[in-house]
Amino acid sequence: MLYLYAAFFCKGKCAICQTSLIIGGILGTWWRIEDGTLTLAAGWLKPLVSEALLKELTGVGGALVIMIAINLLGLAKLKTANFLPALVLIAALVVGEGFALSHHLLGM
């Protein structure tokens, strides 16, 4: 009887390991595809990102990280996801400012 319990335990353990390996392989493949896509997109976007845009995005990202920390510490209940559009808004403002400044300097 003890042999049956040991056999069931080993077979169950092997089934769990095999399942985790299959799922891990699928997720690992997806991770590689996503990582490669992001790397290629970063290479394409590099000429479009100015120093000012990078500084502003870093500032907004830092503020979001601080908001997450405040939530984790339980100091306040901040809805951080509501501030994610700030990343798009700050990018539009910086690009718009550069566009307006270049037209002003060129006399258009």
C-alpha positions in Angstrom: 0.0 0.0 0.0 2.8 2.4 0.8 4.2 1.7 -2.6 1.0 2.9 -4.2 1.1 6.2 -2.2 4.7 6.7 -3.2 4.0 6.0 -6.9 1.0 8.4 -6.9 3.1 11.1 -5.2 5.9 10.7 -7.7 3.6 10.7 -10.7 1.7 13.7 -9.4 5.0 15.5 -8.8 6.2 14.7 -12.3 2.9 15.9 -13.8 3.2 19.2 -12.0 6.8 19.6 -13.1 6.0 18.8 -16.7 3.0 21.2 -16.7 5.1 24.0 -15.2 7.8 23.4 -17.8 5.3 23.6 -20.7 3.7 26.8 -19.4 7.2 28.2 -18.6 8.3 27.5 -22.2 5.2 29.2 -23.6 5.6 32.2 -21.4 9.4 32.3 -22.0 8.8 32.4 -25.7 6.3 35.2 -25.3 8.7 37.1 -23.1 11.5 36.8 -25.8 9.1 38.1 -28.5 7.9 41.0 -26.4 11.4 41.9 -25.3 12.7 41.9 -28.9 9.8 44.0 -30.1 10.4 46.6 -27.4 14.1 46.7 -28.3 13.4 47.2 -31.9 10.8 49.9 -31.1 13.3 51.7 -28.9 15.8 51.8 -31.7 13.2 53.3 -34.1 12.1 55.9 -31.5 15.6 57.0 -30.5 15.9 59.7 -33.1 12.5 61.2 -32.1 13.3 61.5 -28.3 14.9 64.7 -27.3 16.8 65.5 -24.1 13.9 67.6 -22.8 11.4 64.9 -23.5 13.5 62.4 -21.7 13.9 64.7 -18.6 10.2 65.3 -18.4 9.2 61.6 -18.8 11.7 60.8 -16.1 10.1 63.4 -13.8 6.6 62.1 -14.4 7.8 58.5 -14.0 9.5 59.4 -10.7 6.3 60.9 -9.4 4.4 57.8 -10.3 6.9 55.6 -8.4 6.5 57.9 -5.4 2.7 57.5 -5.6 3.1 53.7 -5.7 5.4 53.9 -2.6 2.9 55.9 -0.7 0.2 53.4 -1.6 2.4 50.5 -0.4 3.2 52.2 2.8 -0.4 52.8 3.5 0.0 56.6 4.0 -2.8 57.5 1.6 -5.0 55.8 -1.0 -3.8 57.3 -4.3 -5.2 56.0 -7.6 -1.9 55.9 -9.5 -3.5 54.5 -12.7 -5.5 57.7 -13.1 -2.2 59.6 -13.6 -0.8 57.4 -16.4 -2.2 59.7 -19.1 0.3 62.3 -17.7 3.0 60.4 -19.6 1.2 61.0 -22.9 0.3 64.5 -22.0 3.8 65.6 -21.1 5.1 64.0 -24.3 2.6 66.0 -26.3 3.4 69.2 -24.4 7.2 68.9 -24.9 6.8 68.1 -28.6 4.3 70.9 -29.1 6.6 73.3 -27.3 9.5 72.3 -29.5 7.3 72.7 -32.6 6.1 76.2 -31.5 9.6 77.3 -30.6 11.0 76.3 -33.9 8.2 78.1 -35.8 8.8 81.2 -33.7 12.5 81.2 -34.3 12.1 80.7 -38.0 9.5 83.5 -38.2 6.7 81.4 -39.5 
